[in-house]
């Protein structure tokens, strides 16, 4: 099995900046997956290292979806 390439400081900074801009985990994964070839799991791991949580946004997204659907 091939060894995974290490996460760079630039990748960490990109995740941090996109999170500050309001993007969720999946949006960040999509945004950088094509460029950096990183999985959603890797994005979650980077976020965890940085102390970033997407949990609060999940509740906001669910509330916004409920408002749109009613």
C-alpha positions as CSV (number, residue, x, y, z in Angstrom):
1,X,0.0,0.0,0.0
2,X,1.3,3.5,-0.9
3,X,2.2,5.7,2.0
4,X,0.0,8.9,2.2
5,X,1.7,12.1,1.5
6,X,2.1,14.4,4.5
7,X,-0.3,17.3,5.0
8,X,1.5,20.6,4.4
9,X,1.3,23.9,6.3
10,X,-0.2,25.5,3.2
11,X,-3.0,22.9,3.1
12,X,-3.7,23.5,6.8
13,X,-3.8,27.3,6.2
14,X,-6.2,26.7,3.2
15,X,-8.6,24.7,5.3
16,X,-8.4,27.3,8.1
17,X,-9.1,30.2,5.7
18,X,-12.0,28.4,4.0
19,X,-13.5,27.6,7.4
20,X,-13.3,31.3,8.4
21,X,-15.1,32.2,5.1
22,X,-18.0,30.0,6.3
23,X,-17.5,26.9,4.2
24,X,-18.4,23.5,5.7
25,X,-16.3,20.4,5.6
26,X,-17.8,19.0,2.4
27,X,-17.5,22.3,0.6
28,X,-13.9,22.6,1.7
29,X,-13.2,19.0,0.6
30,X,-14.7,19.7,-2.8
31,X,-12.8,23.0,-3.1
32,X,-9.4,21.5,-2.4
33,X,-9.9,17.9,-3.4
34,X,-9.5,18.6,-7.1
35,X,-6.4,20.8,-6.4
36,X,-4.7,18.9,-3.7
37,X,-6.2,15.4,-4.1
38,X,-7.3,15.2,-0.4
39,X,-10.3,13.3,0.9
40,X,-13.0,14.5,3.1
41,X,-11.5,12.4,5.9
42,X,-8.2,14.2,5.5
43,X,-10.1,17.6,5.7
44,X,-11.7,16.4,8.9
45,X,-8.3,15.3,10.3
46,X,-6.7,18.7,9.4
47,X,-9.7,20.5,11.0
48,X,-9.3,18.4,14.2
49,X,-5.6,19.3,14.3
50,X,-6.5,23.0,14.0
51,X,-9.2,22.7,16.6
52,X,-11.9,23.5,14.0
53,X,-15.4,22.2,14.5
54,X,-18.1,21.9,11.8
55,X,-20.7,20.8,14.3
56,X,-22.2,24.2,15.0
57,X,-22.6,24.8,11.3
58,X,-24.5,21.5,10.9
59,X,-27.2,22.8,13.1
60,X,-27.4,26.1,11.2
61,X,-27.6,24.2,7.9
62,X,-30.4,22.0,9.2
63,X,-32.4,25.1,10.4
64,X,-31.9,26.9,7.0
65,X,-33.0,23.8,5.2
66,X,-36.2,23.6,7.3
67,X,-37.0,27.2,6.7
68,X,-36.6,26.8,2.9
69,X,-38.8,23.7,2.9
70,X,-41.7,25.2,4.7
